[in-house]
């Protein structure tokens, strides 16, 4: 089945080319049907290969196989984790395409194939990044994702805010890409190799880690952490989510930032984990410190948002912090927990963005204050929004709760409480929004900080405000929430995920994730705390309202690209400082 691996990239790209070439002649229903068929076919292929990926599938594209141990070819590696991420990217792309069925009132310039073609290009880039075994081509697919996401974020070019958000996205992610490319150049200069496994062996053959290895590590991880939206590399994410079309937000928060975390895990395991790379203690220190900063800052900023899409974006930042801590723990159990957490989070977060899109197209606003009580008729959407908030809070038996429980057991100590608190705050913020918007609970909020970003004055993403919500816009989030729940309850699923992860990156160590009494109790605790925070915020808003000490944190999200670039450089310096002691000791 090795020869089928390139199709995961080629099929979406060819589908996109077909839609671009014939989009002006195809009726809209045909263009969208073709896109859904291509995406569904790729998703099915990814799942089939994932179920048959032991031992890992290896394919040299174009039959450029190594000769005498040397090769200039492109290698694709289909192990359980890479194919699992490709399957997740494909399934969420299909969900975004189904959700956007007749979503925009009219395609730009009458070109029915443009938007679905961009989504297919995005899918191809994500699949390629997930399965490539070549570090330079990881950068190429990284850039393909970034370029297409930039275009998707700025789809509504007539809106100045969309252009600014897209520009912020483009500049910050391009800076991360340049950093990654420079790191790859240093590794190539040292080893003369681009295949990840061969780079790792080349570093080991050279001897212990030195300054060049450290510089390459910092530069490559900076690029990946920008994509992952880890603090302080995260500033592009809320600005982009605030203006991107809802289907694009589903992909950005549901899978693209998770691919950044996956990249960190994979690049360290294949390139830098040997004796010639970066010591485990250095990676652990760097990722746990950045993870704690990301979780705390993301949760606080999530709580103090009234723009619902920005609130959900900051919740993504907060949970990314929890992913990074799990990866930094460097244990098979934590790796399994992160994988399950990512799968559960993807379904829940994409569903929440889909429900927010319904609010935008029904009422022309995503402002928590302005929508107070207006969405009472949307009972089904209200139930899904509440379930999404409970999933983020860690309510068993959602997949988010199972993943969180497995990681909590692996990390232990004070970090366990961080998982409980971050889950409670982000879940509580979503539940607070649901209580106010869908049920009209509590007094109508008044006033607000001058630094708050309201969600009023937004234009619906359909030509007119919707009087009736299309079935696709409610069926998709329902299925996504069902999938998030299935991650935690489907018999044997956690074991399949664990085997895939352990075979790919845990040195053969075997872990068996399962529900434990402690994990269930911690999940219930974070859920009760989330419900309590939401109830207190609704009934006594003055108690949990914004405080003076939170303003400096809000000021950091200035909207100025120069500030964001400075924070990327500061983050790279912090990453280097955290990794340096282990390198010097080595």
SVG drawing of the C-alpha trace seen along z (x, -y; Angstrom):
<svg xmlns="http://www.w3.org/2000/svg" viewBox="-38 -53 70 57">
<polyline fill="none" stroke="black" stroke-width="0.4" points="0.0,0.0 3.1,-2.2 2.3,-3.5 -1.0,-5.0 0.7,-7.5 1.3,-10.2 -2.4,-10.2 -3.1,-11.9 -1.4,-15.0 -2.0,-14.6 -5.8,-14.0 -6.7,-17.2 -4.2,-19.2 -5.6,-17.8 -9.1,-18.4 -8.3,-22.0 -6.7,-22.4 -9.8,-21.0 -12.0,-23.4 -9.8,-26.4 -9.7,-25.4 -13.4,-24.7 -14.9,-26.8 -16.2,-29.5 -18.1,-27.0 -19.3,-24.7 -22.6,-25.4 -22.2,-25.9 -23.7,-22.6 -21.3,-20.7 -18.2,-22.6 -19.2,-22.0 -20.1,-18.3 -16.7,-17.7 -14.9,-19.3 -16.8,-17.2 -16.2,-14.0 -12.5,-14.7 -12.2,-15.5 -14.2,-12.5 -12.2,-10.2 -8.9,-11.5 -10.3,-11.1 -11.3,-7.5 -7.9,-6.7 -6.2,-8.2 -8.3,-6.2 -7.7,-3.0 -3.9,-3.5 -3.9,-4.5 -5.5,-1.1 -2.9,0.7 0.2,-1.3 2.0,1.3 4.9,1.5 5.1,-2.1 4.6,-2.7 7.5,-4.2 7.3,-5.6 9.9,-7.5 8.0,-9.8 8.8,-9.4 10.8,-6.2 13.8,-8.3 15.0,-5.6 18.3,-5.8 21.5,-4.5 24.4,-3.5 22.7,-5.1 22.3,-8.5 19.2,-10.1 17.8,-13.4 14.3,-12.0 11.3,-12.9 10.3,-10.3 6.8,-10.0 6.4,-8.0 3.0,-6.6 3.1,-5.8 0.1,-5.8 0.5,-9.4 1.2,-11.0 -1.7,-9.1 -3.9,-9.9 -3.2,-13.6 -3.8,-13.4 -7.1,-11.6 -8.1,-14.3 -7.2,-17.1 -9.2,-15.4 -12.3,-14.7 -12.4,-18.3 -11.9,-19.7 -14.9,-17.6 -16.9,-19.0 -15.9,-22.5 -17.0,-21.9 -20.3,-20.3 -20.9,-23.2 -20.2,-25.8 -22.6,-24.1 -24.2,-27.2 -22.8,-29.0 -21.6,-32.1 -24.4,-33.7 -22.4,-34.0 -18.8,-32.9 -16.3,-35.7 -16.5,-37.1 -18.9,-34.3 -16.2,-31.7 -18.0,-28.7 -14.8,-26.7 -12.5,-29.2 -13.4,-28.7 -13.7,-24.9 -10.4,-24.8 -8.6,-26.8 -10.0,-24.4 -8.7,-21.4 -5.3,-23.1 -5.3,-23.6 -6.1,-19.9 -3.3,-18.8 -0.8,-21.0 -1.9,-19.6 -1.7,-16.0 1.7,-16.5 3.0,-18.1 1.7,-15.1 3.3,-12.3 6.5,-13.8 9.8,-12.3 11.8,-15.1 12.4,-18.2 12.7,-20.6 9.5,-19.3 7.9,-19.7 8.8,-23.4 7.3,-23.4 4.0,-22.0 4.2,-24.3 4.4,-27.3 1.6,-25.9 -0.6,-25.8 0.4,-29.3 -0.2,-30.8 -3.6,-29.2 -4.7,-30.0 -3.6,-33.7 -5.9,-33.7 -8.8,-32.0 -8.5,-34.4 -8.7,-37.5 -11.5,-36.1 -13.6,-39.2 -11.1,-41.6 -13.6,-44.4 -13.5,-44.4 -10.5,-46.3 -10.5,-44.2 -10.3,-41.0 -7.3,-42.4 -5.6,-43.4 -6.2,-40.1 -4.9,-38.2 -1.8,-40.5 -1.0,-39.8 -1.4,-36.1 0.8,-36.3 3.6,-38.3 3.9,-36.4 3.6,-33.0 6.1,-33.9 8.6,-35.0 8.2,-31.6 8.7,-29.9 11.9,-31.9 13.2,-30.8 12.4,-27.2 14.1,-27.4 17.3,-28.9 17.3,-26.1 17.0,-23.5 19.9,-25.2 22.1,-24.8 21.2,-21.2 22.0,-20.6 25.3,-22.3 26.1,-20.0 24.9,-16.7 24.4,-17.1 21.0,-15.4 17.3,-16.5 15.5,-13.3 14.6,-13.6 15.9,-10.2 19.2,-10.7 19.6,-14.2 19.3,-12.7 21.9,-10.1 24.2,-12.7 24.0,-14.8 24.7,-11.8 27.8,-10.9 29.1,-14.4 29.3,-14.2 27.6,-16.0 25.3,-19.1 27.0,-22.4 25.9,-26.0 25.0,-25.2 22.7,-22.4 21.1,-24.6 20.6,-27.4 19.0,-24.9 16.8,-23.6 15.6,-27.0 15.0,-28.2 13.0,-25.0 11.0,-25.0 10.2,-28.7 8.6,-28.1 6.6,-25.2 5.5,-27.0 4.3,-30.0 2.1,-27.6 1.0,-26.1 0.1,-29.6 2.1,-29.0 2.7,-32.1 4.4,-34.5 4.1,-33.4 0.3,-33.4 -0.8,-36.9 -1.8,-36.2 -4.4,-33.6 -7.2,-35.7 -6.8,-38.5 -7.1,-35.9 -10.1,-34.1 -12.0,-37.3 -12.2,-37.9 -11.8,-34.5 -14.9,-32.8 -16.4,-30.3 -15.4,-27.1 -11.8,-28.4 -11.9,-28.9 -13.0,-25.3 -9.8,-24.2 -7.4,-26.7 -8.4,-25.8 -9.4,-22.2 -6.3,-20.9 -3.8,-23.5 -2.4,-24.6 -2.5,-21.0 -0.2,-20.2 2.3,-22.7 2.3,-20.7 2.6,-17.4 5.6,-18.9 7.3,-19.7 6.8,-16.2 7.9,-14.6 10.9,-16.8 12.4,-16.3 11.8,-12.6 13.4,-12.0 16.0,-14.8 17.1,-16.1 16.5,-13.2 19.8,-11.4 23.1,-12.0 24.1,-14.6 20.9,-16.5 19.2,-18.4 19.1,-16.7 15.7,-15.6 15.9,-17.9 16.3,-20.9 13.2,-20.1 11.2,-19.3 12.1,-22.6 11.4,-24.6 8.0,-23.0 6.7,-22.9 7.6,-26.6 6.1,-27.7 3.1,-25.4 2.4,-26.9 2.7,-30.4 0.4,-29.5 -2.2,-27.8 -2.4,-30.6 -2.3,-33.5 -4.8,-31.8 -7.3,-31.0 -7.2,-34.5 -7.6,-36.2 -10.4,-33.7 -12.3,-34.6 -12.2,-38.4 -13.5,-38.3 -16.9,-39.3 -16.2,-38.7 -17.2,-35.0 -14.8,-34.0 -11.9,-35.6 -13.0,-33.9 -12.9,-30.5 -9.5,-31.4 -8.0,-32.1 -9.4,-28.9 -7.5,-27.2 -4.3,-29.0 -5.0,-27.8 -5.5,-24.2 -2.4,-24.3 -0.5,-25.0 -1.8,-21.8 -0.8,-19.9 2.8,-21.3 3.1,-20.3 2.0,-16.8 4.6,-16.6 7.3,-18.0 6.7,-15.3 8.4,-12.9 6.5,-9.8 4.5,-7.3 1.5,-7.8 1.5,-11.6 2.0,-11.1 -1.1,-9.0 -3.1,-11.4 -2.1,-14.3 -3.2,-12.4 -6.6,-11.6 -6.9,-15.2 -6.2,-16.6 -8.9,-14.4 -11.5,-15.3 -10.6,-19.0 -10.8,-19.1 -14.4,-17.9 -15.6,-20.1 -13.8,-23.3 -14.9,-22.9 -18.4,-22.4 -18.3,-25.5 -17.1,-27.6 -19.8,-26.2 -22.4,-27.2 -20.9,-30.7 -21.2,-30.9 -25.0,-30.3 -25.2,-33.2 -23.3,-35.5 -25.5,-34.6 -28.7,-34.7 -28.1,-37.9 -25.2,-39.7 -23.2,-39.7 -20.9,-37.6 -21.0,-40.0 -21.9,-38.3 -23.4,-41.5 -25.4,-42.5 -26.8,-39.0 -28.1,-38.7 -31.2,-36.5 -31.7,-36.9 -30.8,-33.3 -33.5,-31.7 -35.3,-30.3 -32.1,-28.3 -32.7,-25.5 -30.7,-22.9 -27.8,-25.2 -28.0,-26.1 -27.7,-22.5 -24.7,-21.9 -23.0,-25.1 -23.4,-23.9 -22.1,-20.4 -19.1,-22.0 -18.4,-24.1 -18.7,-21.0 -16.3,-19.1 -13.7,-21.9 -14.3,-21.8 -13.3,-18.1 -16.7,-16.4 -16.4,-12.6 -16.8,-10.7 -15.8,-13.2 -12.5,-12.5 -11.1,-15.8 -11.7,-14.4 -10.1,-11.0 -7.0,-12.7 -6.8,-15.2 -7.1,-12.4 -4.3,-10.4 -1.9,-13.4 -2.8,-14.4 -1.8,-11.0 1.5,-11.2 2.5,-14.8 1.3,-14.6 1.9,-17.3 1.0,-20.9 0.7,-20.6 -2.4,-18.4 -4.2,-21.4 -3.2,-23.6 -5.1,-21.2 -8.1,-21.4 -8.0,-25.2 -7.4,-25.9 -10.2,-23.5 -12.5,-25.0 -11.9,-28.6 -12.1,-28.0 -15.2,-25.8 -16.7,-28.3 -16.3,-31.1 -18.1,-29.1 -20.9,-28.2 -21.2,-31.8 -21.7,-32.8 -24.3,-30.1 -26.2,-31.2 -26.4,-34.8 -26.9,-34.5 -29.2,-31.4 -31.0,-31.6 -30.9,-35.3 -29.8,-34.6 -28.6,-37.4 -28.7,-41.1 -27.8,-42.5 -24.1,-43.4 -23.3,-47.1 -20.2,-49.0 -16.8,-47.4 -13.1,-48.1 -11.8,-50.4 -9.5,-47.6 -12.4,-45.1 -13.1,-44.0 -16.8,-43.9 -18.4,-41.6 -21.0,-44.1 -21.1,-45.5 -20.1,-42.2 -21.4,-41.4 -23.1,-38.0 -21.2,-35.6 -24.3,-35.1 -25.9,-37.8 -28.7,-38.3 -29.3,-37.3 -30.7,-33.8 -34.3,-33.4 -34.0,-29.6 -30.8,-27.8 -29.8,-25.3 -29.7,-21.7 -26.0,-21.4 -25.1,-24.1 -26.6,-22.2 -25.9,-18.6 -22.1,-19.2 -21.6,-20.5 -23.8,-17.7 -21.7,-15.1 -18.5,-16.7 -19.6,-16.6 -20.6,-13.0 -17.2,-12.3 -15.6,-14.1 -17.7,-11.9 -16.8,-8.7 -13.1,-9.3 -13.8,-8.8 -16.3,-5.9 -15.7,-3.9 -14.5,-0.4 -10.9,0.1 -10.4,-3.3 -8.0,-4.6 -5.9,-1.4 -5.6,-1.8 -4.5,-5.5 -2.0,-4.4 -0.4,-1.7 -0.1,-4.1 1.6,-6.8 3.8,-4.3 5.1,-2.6 5.8,-6.0 7.6,-7.8 7.9,-6.1 10.9,-3.8 8.7,-0.7 7.3,-1.5 3.7,-0.4 1.1,-2.4 -2.6,-1.6 -4.7,-4.7 -7.9,-4.0 -10.4,-5.7 -9.4,-5.8 -11.3,-6.9 -9.0,-9.8 -9.2,-10.9 -13.0,-10.9 -13.1,-12.8 -10.7,-15.4 -12.8,-15.7 -16.0,-16.2 -14.1,-18.7 -13.1,-20.9 -16.7,-20.6 -18.2,-21.7 -15.8,-24.6 -16.7,-25.6 -20.4,-25.6 -19.8,-27.5 -17.7,-30.2 -20.3,-30.6 -23.1,-30.8 -21.2,-33.4 -20.3,-35.4 -23.9,-35.6 -25.5,-36.3 -22.8,-38.4 -20.9,-39.9 -19.1,-42.4 -17.3,-39.6 -15.5,-38.1 -15.4,-41.2 -12.2,-42.7 -9.6,-44.0 -7.0,-46.6 -4.2,-44.0 -5.5,-42.3 -5.2,-45.3 -1.5,-45.0 -2.2,-41.5 -4.9,-42.8 -2.7,-45.6 -0.2,-43.1 -2.8,-42.2 -2.2,-45.6 -3.0,-44.7 0.4,-46.2 2.4,-43.8 5.7,-45.3 4.7,-44.3 3.9,-40.8 7.2,-40.4 9.1,-41.6 7.3,-39.0 8.3,-36.3 11.9,-37.3 11.5,-37.4 9.9,-34.0 12.8,-32.6 15.3,-34.1 13.4,-32.6 13.3,-29.2 17.1,-29.4 17.7,-30.4 15.6,-27.5 17.4,-25.0 21.0,-26.4 21.8,-24.9 21.3,-21.3 23.5,-21.9 26.3,-23.4 26.2,-20.5 26.3,-18.2"/>
</svg>
